[in-house]
Amino acid sequence: MSTHAVLGVKFSDETIDACFVHYDGDSMRGRIQNFLSERTTTCLSVFIAEAQSRGGMRSFHVPDYDTDIPDTEFSDNNEPYVIDETNFYDDHFGAHYWYLVDYETGEIKKRSN
C-alpha cells in the first residue's frame, strides 16, 4: 500500500527543499536515519533536488529484496515537481506524512494528518 509522504531539508535561513515520496511514508524515519548515518544532509538535499527534477521519488532508501542494499527509486515521469517552504505542508497527491530534516543537526521532525 502506498502512503504518500513529503521529505524535506530545512536550512538555517528557513528555506526548505523537499520532494514527494510515493511509497511507505509511515515508515520513513528509520530509513532517513540510516541514510544520514551513511551520508550527510547535503547528500540528502542533492537526492531531493534530483527527485524534484523528475517528479518525486517512488521510494526512499528501501533495502533491495535480493541484496538488502538500500536504494532510492526516482519517479520516471520527468515532470518537475518542486516543494519548498511556501507549500511544504500542502496536500501533495494525498500525502499523509511530512518529514523535515534540519540541515545543521540532522534532527528529523515528522508530522501526519
KOLKE-754711 format. One record per residue: residue number from 1; x, y, z of N, C-alpha, C, CB in turn. Coordinates in nm, 4 decimals. Glycine has a CB too. Example, Ala and Ser with C-alpha at 12.3 -4.5 7.8 and 13.67 -1.06 7.14 Angstrom:
2
{r 1; {1.3190; -0.5690; 0.7800}; {1.2300; -0.4500; 0.7800}; {1.3200; -0.3300; 0.7800}; {1.1308; -0.4473; 0.9046}}
{r 2; {1.2850; -0.2250; 0.7080}; {1.3670; -0.1060; 0.7140}; {1.2900; 0.0030; 0.7870}; {1.4084; -0.0598; 0.5725}}
END
This chain:
113
{r 1; {0.0842; -0.1174; 0.0000}; {0.0000; 0.0000; 0.0000}; {0.0891; 0.1242; 0.0000}; {-0.0960; -0.0005; 0.1219}}
{r 2; {0.0481; 0.2241; -0.0719}; {0.1274; 0.3462; -0.0759}; {0.0685; 0.4483; 0.0208}; {0.1330; 0.4037; -0.2195}}
{r 3; {0.1546; 0.4955; 0.1091}; {0.1188; 0.6057; 0.1976}; {0.2121; 0.7196; 0.1617}; {0.1299; 0.5661; 0.3510}}
{r 4; {0.1608; 0.8138; 0.0890}; {0.2405; 0.9224; 0.0339}; {0.2990; 1.0094; 0.1446}; {0.1561; 1.0072; -0.0605}}
{r 5; {0.4174; 1.0646; 0.1139}; {0.4865; 1.1495; 0.2104}; {0.5593; 1.2621; 0.1386}; {0.5852; 1.0670; 0.2947}}
{r 6; {0.6032; 1.3579; 0.2171}; {0.6893; 1.4654; 0.1700}; {0.8168; 1.4582; 0.2530}; {0.6192; 1.6070; 0.1818}}
{r 7; {0.9311; 1.4631; 0.1860}; {1.0613; 1.4585; 0.2519}; {1.1339; 1.5880; 0.2208}; {1.1450; 1.3344; 0.2059}}
{r 8; {1.1781; 1.6583; 0.3262}; {1.2428; 1.7862; 0.3039}; {1.3608; 1.8106; 0.3953}; {1.1446; 1.8954; 0.3205}}
{r 9; {1.4422; 1.9072; 0.3552}; {1.5546; 1.9556; 0.4346}; {1.5302; 2.1033; 0.4608}; {1.6926; 1.9317; 0.3619}}
{r 10; {1.5392; 2.1418; 0.5889}; {1.5219; 2.2816; 0.6277}; {1.6594; 2.3417; 0.6574}; {1.4271; 2.2945; 0.7519}}
{r 11; {1.6893; 2.4506; 0.5894}; {1.8183; 2.5163; 0.6026}; {1.8130; 2.6260; 0.7092}; {1.8621; 2.5748; 0.4679}}
{r 12; {1.9284; 2.6757; 0.7489}; {1.9362; 2.7758; 0.8563}; {1.8663; 2.9064; 0.8204}; {2.0811; 2.8041; 0.8900}}
{r 13; {1.8484; 2.9346; 0.6923}; {1.7775; 3.0567; 0.6510}; {1.6260; 3.0360; 0.6410}; {1.8313; 3.1049; 0.5165}}
{r 14; {1.5786; 2.9205; 0.6925}; {1.4363; 2.8850; 0.6971}; {1.3796; 2.8392; 0.5635}; {1.3573; 3.0019; 0.7456}}
{r 15; {1.4617; 2.8295; 0.4594}; {1.4126; 2.7743; 0.3325}; {1.4084; 2.6222; 0.3434}; {1.5031; 2.8189; 0.2123}}
{r 16; {1.3246; 2.5633; 0.2603}; {1.3068; 2.4183; 0.2587}; {1.3152; 2.3701; 0.1141}; {1.1704; 2.3771; 0.3238}}
{r 17; {1.3906; 2.2644; 0.0932}; {1.3890; 2.1902; -0.0330}; {1.3257; 2.0561; -0.0016}; {1.5346; 2.1738; -0.0955}}
{r 18; {1.2243; 2.0184; -0.0785}; {1.1515; 1.8961; -0.0468}; {1.0988; 1.8304; -0.1736}; {1.0362; 1.9256; 0.0494}}
{r 19; {1.0577; 1.7040; -0.1569}; {1.0014; 1.6290; -0.2694}; {0.8926; 1.5352; -0.2200}; {1.1114; 1.5495; -0.3432}}
{r 20; {0.8139; 1.4888; -0.3136}; {0.7078; 1.3919; -0.2896}; {0.7675; 1.2514; -0.2920}; {0.5943; 1.4059; -0.3952}}
{r 21; {0.7223; 1.1651; -0.1983}; {0.7630; 1.0241; -0.1960}; {0.6361; 0.9400; -0.2008}; {0.8497; 0.9901; -0.0678}}
{r 22; {0.6267; 0.8513; -0.2997}; {0.5030; 0.7764; -0.3252}; {0.4762; 0.6653; -0.2235}; {0.5082; 0.7167; -0.4630}}
{r 23; {0.5767; 0.5829; -0.1928}; {0.5548; 0.4626; -0.1109}; {0.6093; 0.4751; 0.0313}; {0.6185; 0.3433; -0.1779}}
{r 24; {0.5436; 0.4053; 0.1238}; {0.5933; 0.3784; 0.2593}; {0.6196; 0.5018; 0.3434}; {0.7178; 0.3000; 0.2510}}
{r 25; {0.5334; 0.5992; 0.3343}; {0.5525; 0.7231; 0.4079}; {0.5546; 0.7082; 0.5581}; {0.4474; 0.8174; 0.3717}}
{r 26; {0.4778; 0.6142; 0.6121}; {0.4693; 0.5996; 0.7570}; {0.5996; 0.5478; 0.8181}; {0.3555; 0.5062; 0.7927}}
{r 27; {0.6759; 0.4713; 0.7423}; {0.7948; 0.4050; 0.7980}; {0.9266; 0.4685; 0.7540}; {0.7948; 0.2598; 0.7584}}
{r 28; {0.9247; 0.5921; 0.7140}; {1.0458; 0.6532; 0.6582}; {1.1473; 0.7007; 0.7616}; {1.0074; 0.7683; 0.5732}}
{r 29; {1.1070; 0.7272; 0.8855}; {1.2003; 0.7830; 0.9829}; {1.3269; 0.6970; 0.9965}; {1.1316; 0.7968; 1.1187}}
{r 30; {1.3133; 0.5681; 1.0118}; {1.4287; 0.4796; 1.0252}; {1.5173; 0.4814; 0.9019}; {1.3830; 0.3385; 1.0526}}
{r 31; {1.4554; 0.4862; 0.7849}; {1.5346; 0.4895; 0.6609}; {1.6075; 0.6227; 0.6464}; {1.4443; 0.4653; 0.5383}}
{r 32; {1.5445; 0.7321; 0.6892}; {1.6126; 0.8619; 0.6863}; {1.7315; 0.8584; 0.7820}; {1.5146; 0.9774; 0.7242}}
{r 33; {1.7116; 0.8032; 0.9021}; {1.8207; 0.7927; 0.9986}; {1.9350; 0.7076; 0.9429}; {1.7697; 0.7331; 1.1306}}
{r 34; {1.9021; 0.5958; 0.8812}; {2.0049; 0.5110; 0.8205}; {2.0797; 0.5852; 0.7098}; {1.9419; 0.3828; 0.7645}}
{r 35; {2.0056; 0.6540; 0.6264}; {2.0671; 0.7313; 0.5180}; {2.1644; 0.8328; 0.5746}; {1.9597; 0.8020; 0.4332}}
{r 36; {2.1218; 0.9066; 0.6775}; {2.2064; 1.0107; 0.7348}; {2.3252; 0.9534; 0.8121}; {2.1241; 1.0993; 0.8259}}
{r 37; {2.3148; 0.8297; 0.8586}; {2.4298; 0.7680; 0.9259}; {2.5369; 0.7278; 0.8239}; {2.3849; 0.6443; 1.0077}}
{r 38; {2.4954; 0.7075; 0.7002}; {2.5880; 0.6694; 0.5930}; {2.6342; 0.7885; 0.5104}; {2.5229; 0.5675; 0.5021}}
{r 39; {2.5534; 0.8933; 0.5082}; {2.5790; 1.0097; 0.4241}; {2.5535; 1.1369; 0.5041}; {2.4908; 1.0065; 0.2967}}
{r 40; {2.5393; 1.2483; 0.4350}; {2.5200; 1.3775; 0.5013}; {2.3869; 1.4395; 0.4622}; {2.6345; 1.4732; 0.4670}}
{r 41; {2.3505; 1.5462; 0.5317}; {2.2300; 1.6196; 0.4939}; {2.2492; 1.6867; 0.3578}; {2.1946; 1.7249; 0.6013}}
{r 42; {2.3728; 1.7189; 0.3229}; {2.3993; 1.7732; 0.1889}; {2.3642; 1.6698; 0.0832}; {2.5475; 1.8161; 0.1747}}
{r 43; {2.4038; 1.5455; 0.1069}; {2.3706; 1.4378; 0.0125}; {2.2190; 1.4208; 0.0024}; {2.4367; 1.3045; 0.0562}}
{r 44; {2.1502; 1.4296; 0.1155}; {2.0041; 1.4200; 0.1132}; {1.9447; 1.5324; 0.0297}; {1.9470; 1.4240; 0.2561}}
{r 45; {1.9970; 1.6524; 0.0441}; {1.9426; 1.7642; -0.0345}; {1.9710; 1.7463; -0.1837}; {2.0018; 1.8976; 0.0143}}
{r 46; {2.0825; 1.6825; -0.2182}; {2.1114; 1.6521; -0.3590}; {2.0109; 1.5486; -0.4120}; {2.2576; 1.5995; -0.3750}}
{r 47; {1.9815; 1.4459; -0.3326}; {1.8805; 1.3474; -0.3721}; {1.7454; 1.4157; -0.3933}; {1.8683; 1.2359; -0.2653}}
{r 48; {1.7101; 1.5067; -0.3040}; {1.5829; 1.5778; -0.3154}; {1.5797; 1.6628; -0.4419}; {1.5591; 1.6658; -0.1917}}
{r 49; {1.6893; 1.7301; -0.4735}; {1.6953; 1.8102; -0.5964}; {1.6755; 1.7219; -0.7197}; {1.8301; 1.8849; -0.6056}}
{r 50; {1.7371; 1.6052; -0.7194}; {1.7182; 1.5099; -0.8301}; {1.5713; 1.4688; -0.8391}; {1.8083; 1.3842; -0.8111}}
{r 51; {1.5123; 1.4390; -0.7243}; {1.3709; 1.3988; -0.7227}; {1.2807; 1.5114; -0.7722}; {1.3287; 1.3568; -0.5812}}
{r 52; {1.3093; 1.6351; -0.7319}; {1.2288; 1.7486; -0.7784}; {1.2301; 1.7574; -0.9303}; {1.2804; 1.8799; -0.7175}}
{r 53; {1.3442; 1.7333; -0.9901}; {1.3551; 1.7445; -1.1358}; {1.2835; 1.6319; -1.2088}; {1.5005; 1.7462; -1.1767}}
{r 54; {1.2528; 1.5229; -1.1376}; {1.1906; 1.4061; -1.2007}; {1.0496; 1.3775; -1.1516}; {1.2755; 1.2855; -1.1776}}
{r 55; {0.9947; 1.4681; -1.0727}; {0.8575; 1.4500; -1.0268}; {0.8438; 1.3830; -0.8927}; {0.7831; 1.3723; -1.1254}}
{r 56; {0.9530; 1.3542; -0.8253}; {0.9488; 1.2931; -0.6925}; {1.0228; 1.1613; -0.6872}; {0.8063; 1.2723; -0.6494}}
{r 57; {0.9989; 1.0895; -0.5781}; {1.0572; 0.9561; -0.5579}; {0.9443; 0.8548; -0.5502}; {1.1455; 0.9511; -0.4283}}
{r 58; {0.9712; 0.7384; -0.6028}; {0.8774; 0.6282; -0.5820}; {0.8997; 0.5696; -0.4430}; {0.8943; 0.5187; -0.6917}}
{r 59; {1.0280; 0.5530; -0.4057}; {1.0622; 0.5019; -0.2728}; {1.1962; 0.5611; -0.2306}; {1.0675; 0.3454; -0.2718}}
{r 60; {1.2164; 0.5697; -0.0981}; {1.3387; 0.6284; -0.0455}; {1.4155; 0.5285; 0.0402}; {1.3067; 0.7534; 0.0356}}
{r 61; {1.5388; 0.4995; 0.0005}; {1.6345; 0.4217; 0.0796}; {1.5743; 0.2898; 0.1309}; {1.6838; 0.5052; 0.1977}}
{r 62; {1.5104; 0.2163; 0.0401}; {1.4469; 0.0891; 0.0742}; {1.5422; -0.0255; 0.0398}; {1.3110; 0.0727; -0.0011}}
{r 63; {1.5640; -0.1194; 0.1348}; {1.6533; -0.2324; 0.1062}; {1.6006; -0.3180; -0.0095}; {1.6707; -0.3193; 0.2317}}
{r 64; {1.6900; -0.3519; -0.1007}; {1.6576; -0.4399; -0.2128}; {1.6236; -0.5797; -0.1584}; {1.7768; -0.4468; -0.3148}}
{r 65; {1.5262; -0.6456; -0.2186}; {1.4848; -0.7779; -0.1717}; {1.5967; -0.8813; -0.1816}; {1.3650; -0.8252; -0.2509}}
{r 66; {1.6789; -0.8725; -0.2860}; {1.7838; -0.9719; -0.3073}; {1.9139; -0.9398; -0.2337}; {1.8117; -0.9846; -0.4541}}
{r 67; {1.9533; -0.8133; -0.2352}; {2.0840; -0.7772; -0.1809}; {2.0777; -0.7114; -0.0436}; {2.1536; -0.6857; -0.2758}}
{r 68; {1.9609; -0.6647; -0.0031}; {1.9409; -0.5922; 0.1219}; {2.0147; -0.4580; 0.1248}; {1.9862; -0.6776; 0.2381}}
{r 69; {2.0636; -0.4132; 0.0090}; {2.1305; -0.2841; -0.0015}; {2.0241; -0.1775; -0.0278}; {2.2393; -0.2852; -0.1150}}
{r 70; {2.0197; -0.0735; 0.0569}; {1.9185; 0.0315; 0.0378}; {1.9358; 0.1057; -0.0948}; {1.9246; 0.1312; 0.1529}}
{r 71; {1.8222; 0.1386; -0.1547}; {1.8228; 0.2097; -0.2818}; {1.7062; 0.3084; -0.2837}; {1.8140; 0.1104; -0.4017}}
{r 72; {1.7233; 0.4144; -0.3592}; {1.6178; 0.5128; -0.3797}; {1.5732; 0.5062; -0.5242}; {1.6657; 0.6558; -0.3428}}
{r 73; {1.4433; 0.4956; -0.5440}; {1.3884; 0.4895; -0.6793}; {1.3176; 0.6222; -0.7082}; {1.2898; 0.3679; -0.6956}}
{r 74; {1.3646; 0.6897; -0.8125}; {1.3054; 0.8166; -0.8517}; {1.1884; 0.7936; -0.9454}; {1.4096; 0.9069; -0.9179}}
{r 75; {1.0963; 0.8878; -0.9468}; {0.9841; 0.8837; -1.0393}; {1.0377; 0.8872; -1.1822}; {0.8861; 1.0017; -1.0135}}
{r 76; {0.9644; 0.8274; -1.2722}; {1.0104; 0.8255; -1.4114}; {0.9239; 0.9111; -1.5033}; {1.0128; 0.6834; -1.4627}}
{r 77; {0.8460; 1.0025; -1.4459}; {0.7601; 1.0830; -1.5326}; {0.8302; 1.2074; -1.5862}; {0.6356; 1.1237; -1.4576}}
{r 78; {0.9466; 1.2419; -1.5306}; {1.0290; 1.3534; -1.5792}; {0.9552; 1.4873; -1.5852}; {1.0816; 1.3205; -1.7157}}
{r 79; {0.8530; 1.5020; -1.5043}; {0.7831; 1.6296; -1.4901}; {0.8282; 1.6910; -1.3583}; {0.6261; 1.6115; -1.4949}}
{r 80; {0.8991; 1.8025; -1.3610}; {0.9457; 1.8633; -1.2362}; {0.8299; 1.8910; -1.1396}; {1.0207; 1.9933; -1.2660}}
{r 81; {0.8547; 1.8634; -1.0122}; {0.7574; 1.8916; -0.9072}; {0.8356; 1.9383; -0.7855}; {0.6684; 1.7656; -0.8740}}
{r 82; {0.8280; 2.0677; -0.7586}; {0.9093; 2.1291; -0.6540}; {0.8233; 2.1613; -0.5324}; {0.9780; 2.2566; -0.7063}}
{r 83; {0.8713; 2.1179; -0.4176}; {0.8097; 2.1521; -0.2898}; {0.9127; 2.2343; -0.2131}; {0.7649; 2.0227; -0.2087}}
{r 84; {0.8661; 2.3446; -0.1547}; {0.9572; 2.4301; -0.0785}; {0.8853; 2.4819; 0.0454}; {1.0091; 2.5483; -0.1655}}
{r 85; {0.9428; 2.5855; 0.1086}; {0.8852; 2.6380; 0.2326}; {0.7473; 2.7006; 0.2119}; {0.9786; 2.7406; 0.2932}}
{r 86; {0.7112; 2.7380; 0.0909}; {0.5814; 2.8005; 0.0670}; {0.4674; 2.7004; 0.0588}; {0.5863; 2.8804; -0.0592}}
{r 87; {0.4994; 2.5746; 0.0312}; {0.3937; 2.4754; 0.0130}; {0.4239; 2.3408; 0.0804}; {0.3706; 2.4536; -0.1340}}
{r 88; {0.5196; 2.3386; 0.1731}; {0.5653; 2.2130; 0.2320}; {0.4512; 2.1300; 0.2907}; {0.6674; 2.2413; 0.3394}}
{r 89; {0.3650; 2.1918; 0.3708}; {0.2589; 2.1162; 0.4376}; {0.1287; 2.1099; 0.3577}; {0.2314; 2.1767; 0.5722}}
{r 90; {0.1323; 2.1458; 0.2314}; {0.0147; 2.1320; 0.1460}; {-0.0132; 1.9838; 0.1180}; {0.0346; 2.2096; 0.0133}}
{r 91; {-0.1283; 1.9586; 0.0606}; {-0.1671; 1.8222; 0.0247}; {-0.1061; 1.7882; -0.1107}; {-0.3226; 1.8065; 0.0213}}
{r 92; {0.0044; 1.7171; -0.1094}; {0.0721; 1.6763; -0.2326}; {0.0314; 1.5332; -0.2656}; {0.2275; 1.6883; -0.2185}}
{r 93; {-0.0610; 1.5193; -0.3595}; {-0.1083; 1.3883; -0.4065}; {-0.1598; 1.3021; -0.2910}; {0.0045; 1.3145; -0.4801}}
{r 94; {-0.2207; 1.3652; -0.1924}; {-0.2759; 1.2912; -0.0795}; {-0.1724; 1.2509; 0.0239}; {-0.3451; 1.1696; -0.1289}}
{r 95; {-0.0661; 1.3268; 0.0374}; {0.0384; 1.2939; 0.1360}; {-0.0207; 1.2884; 0.2767}; {0.1535; 1.3979; 0.1305}}
{r 96; {0.0195; 1.1871; 0.3517}; {-0.0244; 1.1703; 0.4896}; {0.0860; 1.2016; 0.5894}; {-0.0740; 1.0296; 0.5112}}
{r 97; {0.2112; 1.2069; 0.5422}; {0.3252; 1.2256; 0.6311}; {0.4205; 1.3295; 0.5733}; {0.3986; 1.0922; 0.6543}}
{r 98; {0.4785; 1.4089; 0.6622}; {0.5764; 1.5088; 0.6243}; {0.6983; 1.4905; 0.7132}; {0.5185; 1.6531; 0.6362}}
{r 99; {0.8150; 1.4717; 0.6527}; {0.9414; 1.4566; 0.7250}; {1.0293; 1.5761; 0.6910}; {1.0130; 1.3214; 0.6888}}
{r 100; {1.0751; 1.6448; 0.7955}; {1.1579; 1.7623; 0.7760}; {1.2886; 1.7426; 0.8535}; {1.0834; 1.8921; 0.8221}}
{r 101; {1.3991; 1.7429; 0.7804}; {1.5316; 1.7197; 0.8381}; {1.6037; 1.8533; 0.8521}; {1.6146; 1.6209; 0.7503}}
{r 102; {1.6517; 1.8817; 0.9722}; {1.7284; 2.0038; 0.9951}; {1.8670; 1.9863; 0.9322}; {1.7394; 2.0360; 1.1485}}
{r 103; {1.9019; 2.0760; 0.8419}; {2.0282; 2.0656; 0.7681}; {2.1494; 2.0666; 0.8608}; {2.0396; 2.1795; 0.6680}}
{r 104; {2.1452; 2.1476; 0.9649}; {2.2604; 2.1617; 1.0547}; {2.2746; 2.0441; 1.1509}; {2.2488; 2.2904; 1.1338}}
{r 105; {2.1638; 1.9965; 1.2064}; {2.1693; 1.8958; 1.3131}; {2.1311; 1.7550; 1.2689}; {2.0796; 1.9370; 1.4246}}
{r 106; {2.0590; 1.7432; 1.1589}; {2.0093; 1.6128; 1.1154}; {1.8848; 1.5675; 1.1905}; {2.1169; 1.5099; 1.1316}}
{r 107; {1.8330; 1.6515; 1.2807}; {1.7123; 1.6176; 1.3544}; {1.5957; 1.6012; 1.2570}; {1.6805; 1.7259; 1.4603}}
{r 108; {1.5157; 1.4979; 1.2802}; {1.4027; 1.4674; 1.1926}; {1.2728; 1.4982; 1.2655}; {1.4060; 1.3191; 1.1466}}
{r 109; {1.1894; 1.5807; 1.2039}; {1.0561; 1.6073; 1.2570}; {0.9549; 1.5408; 1.1638}; {1.0290; 1.7621; 1.2703}}
{r 110; {0.8589; 1.4734; 1.2254}; {0.7557; 1.4047; 1.1474}; {0.6195; 1.4608; 1.1857}; {0.7605; 1.2503; 1.1707}}
{r 111; {0.5398; 1.4844; 1.0838}; {0.4020; 1.5281; 1.1044}; {0.3115; 1.4388; 1.0209}; {0.3831; 1.6793; 1.0666}}
{r 112; {0.1950; 1.4062; 1.0743}; {0.0994; 1.3274; 0.9963}; {-0.0382; 1.3914; 1.0080}; {0.0958; 1.1790; 1.0444}}
{r 113; {-0.1235; 1.3538; 0.9138}; {-0.2605; 1.4059; 0.9217}; {-0.3572; 1.2955; 0.9473}; {-0.2989; 1.4791; 0.7948}}
END
